[in-house]
Amino acid sequence: MNILTRAWSCLCVTMLLAAPSTVAQAADPPPTNLLAADMDTGFDSGTSSLTQSNPASGGTQQIVSVGGDNALELRDASQGTNLSSYFYQRWSAGALKDRINAVYRQPVGSPAQQFSLRYDLKRSAVGDKPVAKDIYAQLQFGNFDNNLVPRFPVPAVSITTASAYTDSSGGLTRVDDTDLPPYRFMIVPNGGQRLISTVELGFSVRADTGSTDEAITVDNIGIYEVGDPITDTEPPTAPTSLTRTAASAGSVSLGWTASTDNVGVTGYDVFRDGYRFASVTGTATSAVVGGLMPDTKYTFTVRARDASGNVSASSTPLNTSTGPYVPESPAQYPGTQKTRAQWLWDKTKAMKEESGALNVAQYTAQLADGDNVATNLAKLDTLFQSYDYEQYKTMAKMYSYLMVGEKFDADMLAHVRGYFGSYAYQKLAQTENLRMSNYATGYLVGQYFPDLADLNGNSGAELKAANKANILEMVEAGVRRGWAEYQSPEYTIMTYFCLNSLYQWADDAQLRSQVKMAMDVMWFEWANDWIDGYMISSESRAKGDVASVNDPTWRPADHSTLAWTYFGAHRAQQGVGESDNPASAAYRPYLEYAGLAAWRGTRYAPPELAVKIGRKTDKSYSSRKANLQNSSGRAMDIYRTTYVRPTWGLGTEVQYRRVDNWIEDLPVVLRWRSDAANPLFRLSVDQGNASIGAYNQPANHRVMQNGPTAVGVYKSSGDQTSNYINALFPTNGSIRERRDVDGWTIANTGSMYFAYKLAKPATWYHQTPNDPANKVKTTTQNHPTASLSYSYDILRSQADTNGWVLESADASAYADFDAFVKAVTGTTRVDVSHLEDTNPRLVYHSLSGDDLDITFDPASQAPAATHLVNGTPVDYGSYKLFDTPWLQQDKLGSRFEASIDGESVVYDFDRWTVTTSDDKPRAAHRPDHREDHRSVRRGQ
């Protein structure tokens, strides 16, 4: 007999005994459990009807006996992916759904009905590191709109504060809205305008990494109607005196004066920038709004509600900001290459398992240092038993095996073999990083597992030979045409990672020599574009806001992080990788492999001359570079122009002979040195359901640069949902002042000024990482990884033809910001009279006195006389692969030269030799202590 039934039986007996014998008194019937007809609420059948959401989470469920009564234990172990273990049952038909919809169908204004979730609970396994926020029960409705129908009538409020959870008596104790007020919820009639399609009841339990098991046991689950229907149409008064009482980097504490109501206020909803972000119940007149971004402005309002669902008007808005970013463990400053690499290694070992399975990096790094050996082997073993659809993850697992595989036992090695035997290591029609990942992994499979056949039946020497040829073909293209995915945080690092693995472990001297030379040139280009903590360049295949972030406050675990370990920056690196990402909604830990390159067993080190160029802090130059292939490896021309001063730089690109190219580029990138986060201004054009500022369409957006000035024209393909130009101005403090004057938006960053002007009308919007990804660009796929990483004011213009102008200048060139504003508004001229032509044209007389004349031209064709400076066409054909103060190489050339301060080095890609200014030609690879770090495994 369950607790509720026993309680009602006792009550009935008591009432009968107390009643006069001459009068028969009828007891009230017990309340109806609306779940009883839909599930076995007491688990009397000895089975559970709940489904585990992710079997790999480390969770289990089992029927247990508590005091002779069946109950259900839900358990989570830190083994597994370290997700919460979530168990649920979902109904598309049943008594509860029918009753909820019956209330919704009643006419608008009809009495609201209250319901309550109840169940019996005990904490049956006490983990030493429980994750409180992920131990909860919740009720979820399908077909919600969060207006007429809420998504979560019972939200995921932690049960760890309930007396039943903290009780140590060992018995089951009731949990209801007395302990957790959100367990009482109200259904407000809407005249049938919206009905629910499904009901889901779920329980979550979670133990953190390295924790002992955490478990809860539940029984007698019920949902009951409570109280009489409530008829009340009068809303509460609006809350007043909304103030900020405290602020941290990620939260704001608010307080307000209570509302009044004819019946009684039952709670308050707190809105952040128009979105309900927090709720409090009862008479509480304060709230802490968490999960916010550091150094970010927000607008808050509060609305009161009563038991009938009536809602007050909003309070007067409060505009306020969060506190500054506080890094958990910033890098030592200024530090050395050794201390910076150690910091990156330690960060890799300390990656947080926040919302899903990590990649292999953390587990491998800890194993390499002998930490948590059994746990990490078990986690790696689990990962080797799962198939990966992206080839770069296959390479990461190969890297892991070669680093720490000597610790694997026979069973785990069998899983490793099974994993690598489940792929076909053949030539792919794929992106650059995926092709190189497949070929490099295939070569190493052939070397270390010579008897293991791939899905094509190839193995050993045959597998090595085929993949060596594919690798060297890509290397040849990379060193003569440029790497197609240059500066992409997600993809450049993966191609580099593959080359590094081959130099580290391949048994072919020629292969090692050529991949080393390719890596050297990569480092020279990174060094050229590095100015004291920032990469100044346009970017190819850079998608999402996180792809554009690149500064000492936070940067992804990518090639810029590796560059920082050698080159340093003007201030301490505060955070790196997704574990430190203040915008946690975009958490993507499976892309973080850069830290493995900081392993002390890594053989490769960048050329000393590249390090010298990268550490140069007084760079002041203009440069031109070209790239001659797209991500698929097909011929295409990309022309990059860069203007750099010691504390800032502007980079742009334009594409020609374009074929099947990806649209994930940043064609205009302006960065400056700042002590604040995200010192970056950029432009983009909408694309499909991609997030705002993430993609661009080079075929519709044509760009030209002359020194510190850039101009662009746009012509729509006809899609009226994508004909927008976006200018993203960061609002995290890196812009000190911004003015709108005569159609210009003019910004003061401290070290430099810039001004931007659109040809067509535009509207200002504001979006933060806390907003839905589709707040401004409504066609965006509303997915966490599509969210912004920082907050922006976004100037957005919609037109089928458009144009823009961007001026930049060193602050030292003007007496003050006012003088720059006066110069921009008084001496420049923009002619847009031909913007409606078949091929839109814009002419601009710049601050420097030059006339920039750009006409829209086809990206699929060769350059023509459509981009002019002072009447002379820009000679894109004269652009070299490298033409900078330190790097020189002709397009398709076999000779690459790097030089600084009288020192030089020449790479010959015909003979595959390297010659320094005081040296004779030599092969790039020389015998050294590589055997100290070579794996002892031979095809286990």
Secondary structure as UniProt FT lines:
FT   HELIX           3..18
FT   TURN            21..22
FT   TURN            34..38
FT   TURN            41..42
FT   TURN            44..45
FT   STRAND          51..52
FT   HELIX           55..57
FT   STRAND          59..66
FT   TURN            67..68
FT   STRAND          69..76
FT   STRAND          85..91
FT   HELIX           95..105
FT   TURN            108..109
FT   STRAND          112..125
FT   HELIX           132..134
FT   STRAND          136..141
FT   TURN            160..161
FT   HELIX           163..166
FT   STRAND          173..175
FT   TURN            177..179
FT   HELIX           181..183
FT   STRAND          184..187
FT   TURN            191..192
FT   STRAND          199..205
FT   TURN            209..210
FT   STRAND          214..230
FT   STRAND          240..247
FT   STRAND          252..257
FT   STRAND          265..272
FT   TURN            273..274
FT   STRAND          275..281
FT   TURN            282..283
FT   STRAND          286..289
FT   TURN            294..295
FT   STRAND          297..306
FT   TURN            307..308
FT   STRAND          318..321
FT   HELIX           337..349
FT   HELIX           361..368
FT   TURN            369..370
FT   HELIX           373..384
FT   HELIX           391..404
FT   HELIX           405..407
FT   HELIX           410..420
FT   TURN            421..422
FT   HELIX           432..448
FT   TURN            450..451
FT   TURN            455..456
FT   HELIX           460..481
FT   TURN            484..487
FT   TURN            489..491
FT   HELIX           492..505
FT   HELIX           509..529
FT   HELIX           545..547
FT   STRAND          554..555
FT   HELIX           559..567
FT   STRAND          575..576
FT   TURN            578..580
FT   HELIX           584..586
FT   HELIX           589..591
FT   HELIX           594..598
FT   TURN            600..601
FT   HELIX           608..614
FT   STRAND          621..629
FT   TURN            631..632
FT   STRAND          635..645
FT   TURN            646..647
FT   STRAND          648..656
FT   STRAND          668..672
FT   STRAND          680..685
FT   TURN            688..689
FT   TURN            692..694
FT   TURN            698..700
FT   STRAND          701..706
FT   TURN            707..708
FT   STRAND          709..715
FT   TURN            720..721
FT   STRAND          724..730
FT   STRAND          737..741
FT   TURN            742..743
FT   STRAND          744..748
FT   STRAND          752..758
FT   STRAND          763..767
FT   TURN            769..770
FT   TURN            773..774
FT   TURN            778..779
FT   HELIX           784..786
FT   STRAND          792..798
FT   STRAND          801..810
FT   HELIX           811..813
FT   HELIX           817..827
FT   STRAND          829..831
FT   TURN            833..836
FT   STRAND          841..845
FT   TURN            847..848
FT   STRAND          851..855
FT   TURN            859..860
FT   TURN            865..866
FT   STRAND          867..869
FT   TURN            870..871
FT   STRAND          872..873
FT   HELIX           876..878
FT   STRAND          882..883
FT   STRAND          887..889
FT   TURN            891..892
FT   STRAND          895..900
FT   TURN            901..902
FT   STRAND          903..908
FT   TURN            909..912
FT   STRAND          913..916
FT   TURN            917..918
FT   STRAND          922..923
FT   HELIX           929..932
//
